Structures are given as C-alpha cells and as structure tokens.
Amino acid sequence: MKAFIVYPTYRIIDNKAYVYLFGRLENGESFLTINLFKPYFWIKNNDLDKAQKLAEKHSMNFEVGKNKKKIVNFDDEEVVKIILNTPNEVPQLKQLFESEKIICYEADIRFVYRFLIDNNIKGTTNINGTHKKGNFVNRIYENPEFEEAKHYIPELKMVSFDIETNEKHNQVISISLYTKEYKKVLIVNKNKLENAISFEDEKSMLEAFREQIRKLDPDILTGWNVIDFDLAVLKERFKHYKIPFELGRAEWESKLRIMNDFFRDSTADIAGRQVLDGIAQLKNAFISLDDYKLETAAQAILGKGKLIKGNDRCTEIMELYKKDPQKLVDYNLMDSKLVYDIIEKKNLVNIAVSRSMLTGMQLDRVSGSIAALDSLYLRETKKLGIVCPNSSFAENEERIKGGFVRESTPGIYDNIIVLDFKSLYPSIIRTFNIDPYRFDKTGKKGEIVAPNKARFFKKTGILPGIIQNLWKMRDEAKKNKDDTASYAIKIHMNSFFGVLANPMCRFFNLDMANAITSYGRYIVQETAKKVEEEGYKVIYGDTDSIFVESKAKDIKDADRIGKDIQDYINRYWKGVVKKWYNVPNFLELEYEKVYKKFILPKLRGVDVGAKKRYAGILMKKEKGKDGKVKETEKLDFVGLEFVRRDWTDLAKEFQLELLNMVFHDKDVTSYVLKFIADLKKGKYDKLLVYKKALRKPIEEYTKTTPPHVKAARLLDKIDSTLIMYVMTENGPEPIQKLKSKIDYEHYIDKQLKPIADSILGFFEKKFDELVSGKKQSSLFDY
C-alpha cells in the first residue's frame, strides 16, 4: 500500500528502540508502522581493537556489524559498523571514542532519519505487511517492509483552526474549525447559532474540541501564529481543567516549544500530525508581504480580509460575545477560512509535500537546506558503500567570496537585451565535478583546477549526480506542467551552493564553495568579454547575467541579436570545457528578455553606476483572448526604492510616475513641483509610513538606535518584528501612537530628493534647483 509519512518518531520499550511512522495511505486511511531498529555508526577497521578494549573498560557494550561488501570512508579506508540498543547510547560512546582519538563516522545522524535513509523512504513509501485496527489510526503495521513508491501524490487532510479569548487570554470563548467538509465554531453560549455548536462551559467545549480533532483526523493542523498563541493558550486551559492535552494519533501529551523572541520559530509536537503555521509557510515559499498579519496576507492573496479589523479587536470581540454571538461566530469561522484559503491558493501544503518527497525531510523541516542536502547525499553514499564524516561546526572568520557584479554604465538606453546563465551554480557543480567526495584535499592531484586553485578529481562525483537527477525531475515536471514540483526542485538545487559555505554543514569547505563562485565570476566576465569582441557593449553584469546594448532597430531585431549572442556563447563554452578537461558542458546561456527602455541610475553624488539597481519597460509576448500573440509593456524594477520595503509608499508612487514619464519622453518638471506641493497639503499622508523589521530583541540595540527602534520603544507592547512609524517634528513615532505633526521636509529631503536626483542627473538638472525655482527650463531643453 502506497503511503506518505507525516510524522516520524521513536519510542523506547524494554530497552529496545522502535521507529514509529504515522501517515496517510493511498486509500485515504491513516496508519502507523512500528519497526524494531538498532542505532549505529562507523569507525575505522584498524581502530576496532582499541574501541573494544575502551568500551569494556568503561562497561559499555556494542555489537560489531558484518559488512556484506567493503565499506570505506572518503580516504578509502575500510570501516566497521558499531551497533547499539538505544539512540541515547550513541553520543555517549562517540564521546568516549573521540576522547581517545578514534574517529567516528555518521554518529550524528538522527535515529529516525537513519531508519528512513536505510529504508529508502523519501516522504512516500510502499508498505508491505499485515495490519490491525488501531484506536487512533485506521491501520497499525508491525515490522512491515518498505519499498520505493513511484508516481504517487498523496492527498493529506488539513484542519485550520482559530481560538477567540477574553482580553487577558485566560479564557477561551470559541474555537473555529475549518475543512472542505467541516465548518463549525465551538462556543460557550446558551443560544442556537448558525454554523456553531454551543456549550455550557469552557471545559466541555475544550473536551469537544479534542474529540472533534480526533474525528476529523487531520494530517496537518494550521492557523495563523497557531503555535505561539492558539496552541499555547489551549495548552494552559487544558492544564487548568486537568484535561490531557492529547491532540494526536496516540495517547501522548502534545508538546510545545515556545521561543520567546521573533527570531526563532516555535515548534509543536503532536503525535502523528504536523502543525504548519500559515505565516511560516508563506515565508518558506519566499512570498514577501509588507507584514505577516492575517489581514495583510488575506487582502494581498485573496482580495478579502477579516470581518473585524483594527488594533482594538479584543474589546470588540468581547462586546460581540455578550451582545451578538452570531457575529462572533461568523468572525471566528472566517479567520480559519482565510488561513485555509491562503494555503490552498498558494499551494503551500503541496509545495511542502513535494519538498518532502524530494529530500525525505518531514513536512515541518523541508525548508532546512543543510538537512536536505544531508539526507540526499547520505542516501547516495550508502548505495556506493561510502560513509561520511560527522558534522563538526567550527567558527570561521573567513567568508565566501561572492559572485561577479560588473560596475554598471549609468544612462538611459533603448533595446537592452538580458542574457542569463540557466541555474549557473548548479551548472558549474555539474560541469566541473565540484563535490565533497571528489575534492582533492592535497591540492596536487585533482585533474580539474578551479580559478581559486581548488582541485577536483574527474571521476563523477555524488553532488553533481544529485543535481543531475533533480534537473531531470524538474524538466519532467515542466513537461507535465507541474509548477509545484518544478518550484520545489528549483529551491533545493539553488540551495546547495550556500549549504557548502555554511559551517553547520557536514561538508562545509570554503575552498569548495569558493571554487563555485570563482568559476561563476570567471564565466560571466569572460562571456562579457566575448560579447564585446563581437561589437556589442555590455552595460552591466550581475552574478549570472549580462545586460547588452543591442543597438537594434526595433524589438524584433533585438530578439534576433539576443538569440545570436546566446548561440555564439553556448558554442564557445562547449568548446572551452572540452579543451580544458574533455568533460560534458552544462553551462547554458539563455536569451531571457528585452527592455524597450532601460535606466541604470547613478550612485548618489557621483558619476558611478549603482549595482543591482535598475528599471525598464519590459516587453512581453502574451496570447490575447483571440489567440493571437501580442506584445505588452510592463514596468520592471530591481533594487530600486519601488521594490524595497524600507522606503515609503510615497517614494514608490513618486518614482513610478517619474520613470513612466521619462520612459515616454515626457517632461517631469511640473510633476515634481506639483507632487511636493500636494505632499505639504497632506494629500499623501497615508503614504508616509516607514516599515522596518527588528533584527534582534529591542534591548540588544545598545550601540546605535535606528529610527524604527526609537519608534518601537514608544509602544506599550511589541507584537511584531515589523515596526511601522512616521517621521514627525519630534522624531519617529509608531503609527499606533502618532501624536506630533508630520515632518514634511524630512520626506522631501530623504525620500523624494534622492530618487529625483538619480534621474534628473541625466539631464544636467538637480532637484534643489528645480524646487528653488532656478533654471526653470524644461528637462528636454538639454
């Protein structure tokens, strides 16, 4: 029976370790598998005698595994398996061995993940064995066997829930539960209400909530800030009434690990289920919002919001509870529905499931790129009979050298073509065999020599093979128009470079990581040089792309030039890689897009171009309703104030219209003057809010006190890392406690002037002159 693993864990019974896997079967039933499994790690063969004597001396016992085939470490030294009874014995024995200079291998792998790796379980599996009926799951399998399950997409059950409390949060007054089939609010109330079940007291409501969760039997519980608030409050209320806080698929106490700052996520441990917070899921999918309040997310993603808004919702909720409980029911249920709909609309659960099936990580850990690489790499080394070193975190002051960013040539251009290397870093890893196992530690023998002098052996490595497999899977996903799988694969492929540069990674090696970026810099620089030899000017280059002044007559001509450059460069690199190492080349330059109009602004106060900051009118081909392909224009921004959260909406609106006018050859003089006048009249007061996130607890800001910190310190309570404030004549004030007059001159000088000068400079004009009335001539007189 095909199955998806929702929740892996283990239990110790009679000094034996049993792995418990909870999940959902392809027939829709829930299940639990229970397997006896022994933890183990490896040491070198020639250390075995020493290890046995050492263990005997300290009254510690272990079994010695018998290898069916030769197993070796990265240095091709034969190793032997050390087998124990329970997981807690592993770190004790490891510490003892290492104190006597006995090197241990793979002794830090989590016990449950060792089982998943050994049984080739990556999210999904095929369970073979007999089963019996369980109390909290449909089926229980004891010591079944597992096989790889191909072409299986699980359908998981999700419940979104939300609680409402009194103002002190020491009484729960209602709980909403929302699924596709079940939409109810449990409420302490004597009346019959629509979409609600009424209870005489809080205790009976809480007991009904627990029972309903068991009946619905979700794989996933979700909500908004669901661990830190909803589950934390529920746990305390369950404790108050001496109700076992058991919400899972076993009679195990549900546990919470609450992190009391904004910089680490809290976690929930509920047997057989996963708790996926809506906020965390959006962030893990790289969905950026002004802030992560439910109202903001719902409006941005669904185009609708909460039924009660504002900062004084608690008071209003209690008023409704007393006077109009039906409205409270509607509000409570809507909150759960919004979370459910956001997750469905953005496909967040399916993305998490796809990532779990790719890497073998459980649903709440799929964003861990270090753990994901670990899981994939260890599976491959197991097949090859190779063991990996333990992780050994060490502080390292040296930092990775970044990608190439070419100094831009500031100006306003026509028909700029952009060419981009397809997945540059993964392509470099594949082409030049950059791999922990194939890395030449001696720096003398490896046939492939990176620009930073790191060496790699030519025999195909493990990491390039992993990327090649993911690449094939992504091509297949694209072919099948499976955007979810394609996106999940892309995330992991692009994360591997950063993982190698992270000291927490098992395979951390700066020489290896710098080999990737040094190849990247060389390839982009050499590509720009070759393009310029063909008579074109490269006005900018950024990590994996180049921007070329095409001198084309029109867009059609620019398309032709872009494709010609693409084909020429790809032929060039194919020849170079063959000449260097006679290996397959995976470097591929793509003609990506053309800007009809394009601007590279200057750095403020100098004539040097800014890096990673530009805007242009992007030409896109789209099919109309009549089926005909038409060219459309879109204003595209990178790095400018328009796309940066730490600039106000005032700056964004000003910049958007200013660029629009310049790109369409319109004079901006009267626009700038009128915008300033309207600002001083208060027309744009709603656009003056700064939004800046706290990067650490507020008490840790001691050396400097930025404006958002000053504003935060005026708040009675800080309930978000994102501080929203306005600059007033008395300094920064949070929008919740805005008292002073707005400092319009601040906004003119700090928001409008820099934006205007970055554009006006191309016309030998200055913002101050424009505002003061000097040289009032039109821009296009120059």
HURAPE-V83692 format. One record per residue. N is the residue number from 1. RES is the residue in three letters. PSI is psi as a letter, one per 40 degrees, with the letter a starting at -180 (999 if undefined). Layout:
N_RES_PSI + N_RES_PSI
This chain:
1_MET_h + 2_LYS_i + 3_ALA_i + 4_PHE_h + 5_ILE_h + 6_VAL_d + 7_TYR_h + 8_PRO_h + 9_THR_a + 10_TYR_i + 11_ARG_i + 12_ILE_h + 13_ILE_h + 14_ASP_f + 15_ASN_f + 16_LYS_i + 17_ALA_h + 18_TYR_h + 19_VAL_h + 20_TYR_h + 21_LEU_h + 22_PHE_i + 23_GLY_a + 24_ARG_h + 25_LEU_i + 26_GLU_d + 27_ASN_e + 28_GLY_e + 29_GLU_i + 30_SER_i + 31_PHE_i + 32_LEU_h + 33_THR_i + 34_ILE_h + 35_ASN_h + 36_LEU_h + 37_PHE_h + 38_LYS_h + 39_PRO_i + 40_TYR_i + 41_PHE_a + 42_TRP_i + 43_ILE_i + 44_LYS_i + 45_ASN_d + 46_ASN_e + 47_ASP_e + 48_LEU_d + 49_ASP_d + 50_LYS_d + 51_ALA_d + 52_GLN_d + 53_LYS_d + 54_LEU_d + 55_ALA_d + 56_GLU_d + 57_LYS_d + 58_HIS_e + 59_SER_f + 60_MET_h + 61_ASN_i + 62_PHE_i + 63_GLU_i + 64_VAL_h + 65_GLY_i + 66_LYS_h + 67_ASN_h + 68_LYS_d + 69_LYS_i + 70_LYS_h + 71_ILE_h + 72_VAL_i + 73_ASN_a + 74_PHE_d + 75_ASP_e + 76_ASP_f + 77_GLU_h + 78_GLU_i + 79_VAL_i + 80_VAL_i + 81_LYS_h + 82_ILE_h + 83_ILE_h + 84_LEU_i + 85_ASN_d + 86_THR_i + 87_PRO_d + 88_ASN_e + 89_GLU_d + 90_VAL_d + 91_PRO_d + 92_GLN_d + 93_LEU_d + 94_LYS_d + 95_GLN_d + 96_LEU_d + 97_PHE_d + 98_GLU_d + 99_SER_d + 100_GLU_f + 101_LYS_f + 102_ILE_h + 103_ILE_h + 104_CYS_i + 105_TYR_h + 106_GLU_f + 107_ALA_e + 108_ASP_e + 109_ILE_h + 110_ARG_h + 111_PHE_d + 112_VAL_d + 113_TYR_d + 114_ARG_d + 115_PHE_d + 116_LEU_d + 117_ILE_d + 118_ASP_d + 119_ASN_e + 120_ASN_f + 121_ILE_h + 122_LYS_g + 123_GLY_c + 124_THR_i + 125_THR_i + 126_ASN_h + 127_ILE_h + 128_ASN_h + 129_GLY_i + 130_THR_i + 131_HIS_i + 132_LYS_i + 133_LYS_h + 134_GLY_i + 135_ASN_d + 136_PHE_e + 137_VAL_i + 138_ASN_d + 139_ARG_i + 140_ILE_h + 141_TYR_h + 142_GLU_h + 143_ASN_f + 144_PRO_i + 145_GLU_i + 146_PHE_i + 147_GLU_i + 148_GLU_h + 149_ALA_h + 150_LYS_i + 151_HIS_f + 152_TYR_h + 153_ILE_h + 154_PRO_i + 155_GLU_h + 156_LEU_i + 157_LYS_h + 158_MET_h + 159_VAL_h + 160_SER_h + 161_PHE_i + 162_ASP_h + 163_ILE_i + 164_GLU_h + 165_THR_i + 166_ASN_i + 167_GLU_d + 168_LYS_e + 169_HIS_f + 170_ASN_e + 171_GLN_h + 172_VAL_h + 173_ILE_d + 174_SER_i + 175_ILE_h + 176_SER_i + 177_LEU_h + 178_TYR_h + 179_THR_a + 180_LYS_d + 181_GLU_d + 182_TYR_h + 183_LYS_g + 184_LYS_i + 185_VAL_h + 186_LEU_h + 187_ILE_i + 188_VAL_h + 189_ASN_i + 190_LYS_e + 191_ASN_i + 192_LYS_h + 193_LEU_i + 194_GLU_h + 195_ASN_f + 196_ALA_i + 197_ILE_h + 198_SER_i + 199_PHE_i + 200_GLU_d + 201_ASP_i + 202_GLU_d + 203_LYS_d + 204_SER_d + 205_MET_d + 206_LEU_d + 207_GLU_d + 208_ALA_d + 209_PHE_d + 210_ARG_d + 211_GLU_d + 212_GLN_d + 213_ILE_d + 214_ARG_d + 215_LYS_d + 216_LEU_d + 217_ASP_f + 218_PRO_i + 219_ASP_d + 220_ILE_h + 221_LEU_h + 222_THR_i + 223_GLY_a + 224_TRP_h + 225_ASN_f + 226_VAL_d + 227_ILE_d + 228_ASP_d + 229_PHE_c + 230_ASP_d + 231_LEU_d + 232_ALA_d + 233_VAL_d + 234_LEU_d + 235_LYS_d + 236_GLU_d + 237_ARG_d + 238_PHE_d + 239_LYS_d + 240_HIS_d + 241_TYR_e + 242_LYS_f + 243_ILE_h + 244_PRO_h + 245_PHE_g + 246_GLU_h + 247_LEU_e + 248_GLY_a + 249_ARG_f + 250_ALA_i + 251_GLU_f + 252_TRP_h + 253_GLU_h + 254_SER_h + 255_LYS_i + 256_LEU_i + 257_ARG_g + 258_ILE_h + 259_MET_h + 260_ASN_f + 261_ASP_i + 262_PHE_e + 263_PHE_e + 264_ARG_h + 265_ASP_h + 266_SER_i + 267_THR_i + 268_ALA_h + 269_ASP_g + 270_ILE_h + 271_ALA_h + 272_GLY_e + 273_ARG_i + 274_GLN_h + 275_VAL_h + 276_LEU_h + 277_ASP_h + 278_GLY_d + 279_ILE_d + 280_ALA_d + 281_GLN_d + 282_LEU_d + 283_LYS_d + 284_ASN_d + 285_ALA_e + 286_PHE_f + 287_ILE_h + 288_SER_h + 289_LEU_i + 290_ASP_d + 291_ASP_i + 292_TYR_f + 293_LYS_i + 294_LEU_d + 295_GLU_d + 296_THR_d + 297_ALA_d + 298_ALA_d + 299_GLN_d + 300_ALA_d + 301_ILE_d + 302_LEU_e + 303_GLY_e + 304_LYS_i + 305_GLY_a + 306_LYS_i + 307_LEU_d + 308_ILE_h + 309_LYS_i + 310_GLY_i + 311_ASN_e + 312_ASP_f + 313_ARG_d + 314_CYS_d + 315_THR_d + 316_GLU_d + 317_ILE_d + 318_MET_d + 319_GLU_d + 320_LEU_d + 321_TYR_d + 322_LYS_d + 323_LYS_d + 324_ASP_g + 325_PRO_d + 326_GLN_d + 327_LYS_d + 328_LEU_d + 329_VAL_d + 330_ASP_d + 331_TYR_d + 332_ASN_d + 333_LEU_d + 334_MET_d + 335_ASP_d + 336_SER_d + 337_LYS_d + 338_LEU_d + 339_VAL_d + 340_TYR_d + 341_ASP_d + 342_ILE_d + 343_ILE_d + 344_GLU_d + 345_LYS_d + 346_LYS_e + 347_ASN_f + 348_LEU_d + 349_VAL_d + 350_ASN_d + 351_ILE_d + 352_ALA_d + 353_VAL_d + 354_SER_d + 355_ARG_d + 356_SER_d + 357_MET_d + 358_LEU_d + 359_THR_e + 360_GLY_e + 361_MET_i + 362_GLN_i + 363_LEU_d + 364_ASP_e + 365_ARG_e + 366_VAL_d + 367_SER_e + 368_GLY_g + 369_SER_d + 370_ILE_d + 371_ALA_d + 372_ALA_d + 373_LEU_d + 374_ASP_d + 375_SER_d + 376_LEU_d + 377_TYR_d + 378_LEU_d + 379_ARG_d + 380_GLU_d + 381_THR_d + 382_LYS_d + 383_LYS_d + 384_LEU_e + 385_GLY_f + 386_ILE_h + 387_VAL_i + 388_CYS_i + 389_PRO_i + 390_ASN_i + 391_SER_i + 392_SER_g + 393_PHE_h + 394_ALA_h + 395_GLU_h + 396_ASN_h + 397_GLU_d + 398_GLU_i + 399_ARG_i + 400_ILE_i + 401_LYS_h + 402_GLY_a + 403_GLY_i + 404_PHE_h + 405_VAL_h + 406_ARG_h + 407_GLU_h + 408_SER_i + 409_THR_h + 410_PRO_i + 411_GLY_i + 412_ILE_h + 413_TYR_i + 414_ASP_i + 415_ASN_g + 416_ILE_h + 417_ILE_i + 418_VAL_h + 419_LEU_h + 420_ASP_h + 421_PHE_h + 422_LYS_h + 423_SER_g + 424_LEU_d + 425_TYR_d + 426_PRO_d + 427_SER_d + 428_ILE_d + 429_ILE_d + 430_ARG_d + 431_THR_d + 432_PHE_e + 433_ASN_f + 434_ILE_h + 435_ASP_h + 436_PRO_d + 437_TYR_d + 438_ARG_e + 439_PHE_h + 440_ASP_h + 441_LYS_d + 442_THR_d + 443_GLY_f + 444_LYS_d + 445_LYS_d + 446_GLY_h + 447_GLU_d + 448_ILE_h + 449_VAL_h + 450_ALA_i + 451_PRO_d + 452_ASN_e + 453_LYS_e + 454_ALA_i + 455_ARG_i + 456_PHE_i + 457_PHE_i + 458_LYS_d + 459_LYS_h + 460_THR_h + 461_GLY_i + 462_ILE_d + 463_LEU_d + 464_PRO_d + 465_GLY_d + 466_ILE_d + 467_ILE_d + 468_GLN_d + 469_ASN_d + 470_LEU_d + 471_TRP_d + 472_LYS_d + 473_MET_d + 474_ARG_d + 475_ASP_d + 476_GLU_d + 477_ALA_d + 478_LYS_d + 479_LYS_d + 480_ASN_e + 481_LYS_f + 482_ASP_g + 483_ASP_d + 484_THR_d + 485_ALA_d + 486_SER_d + 487_TYR_d + 488_ALA_d + 489_ILE_d + 490_LYS_d + 491_ILE_d + 492_HIS_d + 493_MET_d + 494_ASN_e + 495_SER_e + 496_PHE_d + 497_PHE_d + 498_GLY_d + 499_VAL_d + 500_LEU_d + 501_ALA_e + 502_ASN_h + 503_PRO_e + 504_MET_e + 505_CYS_i + 506_ARG_d + 507_PHE_e + 508_PHE_h + 509_ASN_h + 510_LEU_d + 511_ASP_d + 512_MET_d + 513_ALA_d + 514_ASN_d + 515_ALA_d + 516_ILE_d + 517_THR_d + 518_SER_d + 519_TYR_d + 520_GLY_d + 521_ARG_d + 522_TYR_d + 523_ILE_d + 524_VAL_d + 525_GLN_d + 526_GLU_d + 527_THR_d + 528_ALA_d + 529_LYS_d + 530_LYS_d + 531_VAL_d + 532_GLU_d + 533_GLU_d + 534_GLU_e + 535_GLY_e + 536_TYR_i + 537_LYS_h + 538_VAL_h + 539_ILE_e + 540_TYR_i + 541_GLY_i + 542_ASP_g + 543_THR_c + 544_ASP_e + 545_SER_i + 546_ILE_i + 547_PHE_h + 548_VAL_h + 549_GLU_h + 550_SER_d + 551_LYS_f + 552_ALA_i + 553_LYS_d + 554_ASP_a + 555_ILE_d + 556_LYS_d + 557_ASP_d + 558_ALA_d + 559_ASP_d + 560_ARG_d + 561_ILE_d + 562_GLY_d + 563_LYS_d + 564_ASP_d + 565_ILE_d + 566_GLN_d + 567_ASP_d + 568_TYR_d + 569_ILE_d + 570_ASN_d + 571_ARG_d + 572_TYR_d + 573_TRP_d + 574_LYS_d + 575_GLY_d + 576_VAL_d + 577_VAL_d + 578_LYS_d + 579_LYS_d + 580_TRP_d + 581_TYR_e + 582_ASN_f + 583_VAL_i + 584_PRO_i + 585_ASN_h + 586_PHE_e + 587_LEU_h + 588_GLU_h + 589_LEU_h + 590_GLU_h + 591_TYR_h + 592_GLU_d + 593_LYS_i + 594_VAL_h + 595_TYR_h + 596_LYS_d + 597_LYS_i + 598_PHE_h + 599_ILE_h + 600_LEU_h + 601_PRO_i + 602_LYS_i + 603_LEU_i + 604_ARG_h + 605_GLY_e + 606_VAL_i + 607_ASP_e + 608_VAL_i + 609_GLY_i + 610_ALA_i + 611_LYS_i + 612_LYS_f + 613_ARG_h + 614_TYR_i + 615_ALA_i + 616_GLY_i + 617_ILE_h + 618_LEU_h + 619_MET_h + 620_LYS_i + 621_LYS_h + 622_GLU_i + 623_LYS_h + 624_GLY_i + 625_LYS_d + 626_ASP_e + 627_GLY_e + 628_LYS_i + 629_VAL_h + 630_LYS_i + 631_GLU_h + 632_THR_i + 633_GLU_i + 634_LYS_h + 635_LEU_h + 636_ASP_h + 637_PHE_i + 638_VAL_h + 639_GLY_e + 640_LEU_i + 641_GLU_d + 642_PHE_d + 643_VAL_e + 644_ARG_h + 645_ARG_d + 646_ASP_e + 647_TRP_i + 648_THR_i + 649_ASP_d + 650_LEU_d + 651_ALA_d + 652_LYS_d + 653_GLU_d + 654_PHE_d + 655_GLN_d + 656_LEU_d + 657_GLU_d + 658_LEU_d + 659_LEU_d + 660_ASN_d + 661_MET_d + 662_VAL_d + 663_PHE_d + 664_HIS_f + 665_ASP_f + 666_LYS_i + 667_ASP_h + 668_VAL_e + 669_THR_d + 670_SER_d + 671_TYR_d + 672_VAL_d + 673_LEU_d + 674_LYS_d + 675_PHE_d + 676_ILE_d + 677_ALA_d + 678_ASP_d + 679_LEU_d + 680_LYS_d + 681_LYS_e + 682_GLY_e + 683_LYS_d + 684_TYR_f + 685_ASP_d + 686_LYS_e + 687_LEU_e + 688_LEU_e + 689_VAL_h + 690_TYR_i + 691_LYS_h + 692_LYS_h + 693_ALA_i + 694_LEU_h + 695_ARG_e + 696_LYS_i + 697_PRO_i + 698_ILE_d + 699_GLU_e + 700_GLU_e + 701_TYR_g + 702_THR_d + 703_LYS_d + 704_THR_i + 705_THR_g + 706_PRO_i + 707_PRO_d + 708_HIS_d + 709_VAL_d + 710_LYS_d + 711_ALA_d + 712_ALA_d + 713_ARG_e + 714_LEU_e + 715_LEU_i + 716_ASP_d + 717_LYS_h + 718_ILE_h + 719_ASP_e + 720_SER_i + 721_THR_d + 722_LEU_h + 723_ILE_h + 724_MET_h + 725_TYR_i + 726_VAL_i + 727_MET_h + 728_THR_i + 729_GLU_e + 730_ASN_f + 731_GLY_a + 732_PRO_h + 733_GLU_h + 734_PRO_i + 735_ILE_d + 736_GLN_d + 737_LYS_f + 738_LEU_h + 739_LYS_d + 740_SER_i + 741_LYS_i + 742_ILE_h + 743_ASP_g + 744_TYR_d + 745_GLU_d + 746_HIS_d + 747_TYR_d + 748_ILE_d + 749_ASP_d + 750_LYS_d + 751_GLN_d + 752_LEU_d + 753_LYS_d + 754_PRO_d + 755_ILE_d + 756_ALA_d + 757_ASP_d + 758_SER_d + 759_ILE_d + 760_LEU_d + 761_GLY_d + 762_PHE_e + 763_PHE_e + 764_GLU_f + 765_LYS_i + 766_LYS_i + 767_PHE_d + 768_ASP_d + 769_GLU_d + 770_LEU_d + 771_VAL_d + 772_SER_e + 773_GLY_e + 774_LYS_i + 775_LYS_g + 776_GLN_e + 777_SER_i + 778_SER_i + 779_LEU_d + 780_PHE_e + 781_ASP_e + 782_TYR_999
